[in-house]
């Protein structure tokens, strides 16, 4: 089915939901083939097939690259002229591939290249109004991991994301049997107990990517989810 039907979290939710007392492991098809080849031939396969795609790419295609490949080398002489933005992973849940992190993510099977039209545009205007969608996760993550308690990290997130418009579009974008709007509100205000009761343990960042995409305030719910999951693990 259409996205997000193919996400790992969607399959796990309906087959064997994750909880505080249940851990579920998943493995990609290319990793399964690499393990099989290792046992059959004794050779470790250290490359993967990834999609190189986007409106700026001259010839979108599948390419074979080593694990952790340098994305700058991958896209060199493959793009149309003009400013562009390279993403390791999908445009919804990937990360910017630029120095010093200009390498393919371990579990990414796609490199997306978009035209950079942020400056002097309506997008740039909204970017200045709602900066959480463009805040670097490394910067915010450092705040959460530098010894500050959850309340401080949540307060920092709230200082960036200060509002939420409770539209039914969140529930339409959520394929899981989860109350999307109450969960997102709990993540936004830093209510850890409510977020846990509403099912945040079943999710990872990519499961909330569409909610961030349709959010009028452009809040990054994936980053807020990561704050909550890290704090739950710290308190366990």
N, C-alpha and C positions, 0 to 999 in steps of 0.2 A: 504494500500500500504506500501512499504518499508519506513524506516526512511528517511527523517523527515515528512512523510505524516501524522503521528499521533500527531504531536506537536500541542499544543493549538494555537500557533501563526499562523500556516499554515491554520487552520480552520477559525480563525477570519479574516485573510487576505482576504479570498475568500467569506466569508459570510457577514461580517460587519467590514470593516477595521477601525482601530483605527486612530484618528487624534488629532490635537490640541484642537478641540471642541467636540470630541466624546470619551467617555469612555466605554469600554466593560468589563463586568465581566464574569468570568468563574468559574466553580465549578467541582471538580472531582467526579467521580461516587461513590467512597466510602464515600465522604462527603454527597452526596445526600442521600445515604442509611442511614447514621448516623442521618441526619435530619429527615428522614421519621420515623425511629425507635423512635426518641425522641418524636415526636408528637403522635405516636401510643401507646407507652408503658410508656412514661414519664421518661425513662432512657437514659442518655447520653452515647453513645458508645465512649470510649476513646482509642480504639485500631484500628489498620489498618493491612491489609495483604500486605506484601512486598516480593519482590523476593530476595533471597540470591543466588548470582550467581558469576561465575568467574572460571578461570582455576585452582585456588588454593583451591576452595571449594570442600570438600570431597563428599558432597551430595547436589547439587543445588536443591532448592525447594522453595515453597511459605511458609511463616511463618506468624503467627499472633503475632504482637508486640504492646505494648502501644505507643501512640504518644510520640515522643521525646525519644525513647528507647536508652539505652546505647549500642552503636554498638560493643564495646569491649566485653560486655556480650553476644551479639548475635553471634559473630564469635568464641567465646572461644571453643576450642576442635572441631571446625568444619573445620579446614584448614589443608592442607598438610604441612609437615615440610619445612622450608626455609623462607627467608625474603619475605614479602609481603606488599602490599599497599592496605589499605581499603578505599573505596570511598563511601560516602553517596550520592546516586543518580547514574546516568549513568556515564560511563567512559568518555563521551564527555563533559558533562556539570555539573557533580557533584563536590563535594568538599572533600578534604582529611578529613577522620574521625579519628582524633587523638587528644589527650588532648591539650588544654582544650575543644575542640569542637568535642569530640568523641561521638556525639549523632546524631540520625536520623533527617534529616531536615524535617521541617513541611510539605513540599509538595513533599518529596521524597518517592517513592514507590519501591525503589530498593537499595540494598547494593551490590556493586561490589568489588570483591577482585582480585587483580592482583599480579603476581609475580614481585618482585622488582628487576629489572636487570639493574639499572641505573649506578651503580659504575663500572668503568673499562670496559665500553662497548661503542659502537658507539653512543648509545643514550646519554650517559654521555658526550661524546665529543660535540655533538650538543647542549646539555643542557648548557654547558659552553659558547658556541658561542651565543646562543639565549635564554637568561634567562627569557624573558617575559612570555613564556609559563609556567614557573614554579614559577614565582613570586607569593607570597602569596597575595591574593586580600585584606586581612586585612591591610597589610602594605601599599599598594598603595592607598587603600580606605581611610586610615587615612590621607594621604597627601591631598586627595581631600576634606575631610570633616573638616580639621583643620583650616579653614578660608582662605586658599590660593585661589586666583581666578582661573578660568578655565584655563587661559593661563599657570599658574604655574603647574597645574596638568597635562595638556597636554604636557608641556615641560618635565616633569618628565617621562611621558610615552614614549615620543619620545627618551629620553636618553637611554631607555631600548630597544625599538623597533625602529630601525633606517632605516629599508629598507622594501620594499615590491616588490615582483616579480608579475607583473600583468598577471597572467595566466588565460586561459579560464576555468580552473578547478573551480574557484570561482563561475562563473555563472552556471556551471553544478551542483554545490552543493547547489545552492540557488533555492528552489522550488517556491518562491514568485515572483510576478511581480515587481521585484526591480533590479536595475542595481548594481550588487554586487561589482564589482571592483571599480567604482567611490565612492561608499559608504564606502568601507573599507579604501580607500585612504584618504577620508575626516576624518574618525575617527582617522586614524593613525597620520595625521598632525594636528589634533585639530581644523579643520574647522567646527565649530558648525553649522553655517547657511547652508552650503552645505550638511552636514549630515542630517539636518532636512528636507531640500528640497528633499533629495534622499530617505526619508522614514524611518529614524531611529526610529521615534515615534511608528512604528508598531512592533518593534522588542524587544526581550529580549535576555539575554545571550545565552540561549539554541538554539535560531534561527541561531546564528553565530558559533555554536560549530564545525560544519563540515568545515566551512571556516578556522577556526584555525587549524583543523586537517590536511587539505591539504596544508596549507601555507608552502612554502619552508623555510621561515624565522621563522616559528613557533611563529608568533605573536598571542597574546591572544586578539582577536577582541571582545570577550565577555566583558572583563574588560574595554576595550576602549569604548565600547558601554555604559557600566554603567556610566563611567565618563561623557559622553555626556548627557545621560538622567538625571542624577543628576543635572548637570549644567543647563539644560533647565528648570527643575523644580525650581531650585533656582532663576532663572531669571524671572520666570512667576509672 
